[in-house]
Amino acid sequence: MGSDDPKQLFKVLGCEGKGSFGSVFKASNLQTAEVVAIKVLTVLPGEQEDMKSVLTEINFLRTCNHPNVVRFSGCYYTGNE
């Protein structure tokens, strides 16, 4: 598809849960048909401490390699939602 827009890459199948930082959705990768989990986070302007926490989580997940931990495959920043 050649798009970096996650809305063009994934089809949301349903909401799996909500937390303090955002929501987790079950989705299908439109290129591979793989079922994935997507965590959608909202960081409001001026909440830089929240953004630091998000980046820390992303960096941690990128290093995880365990069968009981969801595999990290990428992230997107849209800046407008």
Sequence and secondary structure as in RCSB ss.txt:
>XXXX:A:sequence
MGSDDPKQLFKVLGCEGKGSFGSVFKASNLQTAEVVAIKVLTVLPGEQEDMKSVLTEINFLRTCNHPNVVRFSGC
YYTGNE
>XXXX:A:secstr
     HHHHEEEEEEEEE SSEEEEEEEETTT  EEEEEEE   TT HHHHHHHHHHHHHHHH   TTS      
   S  
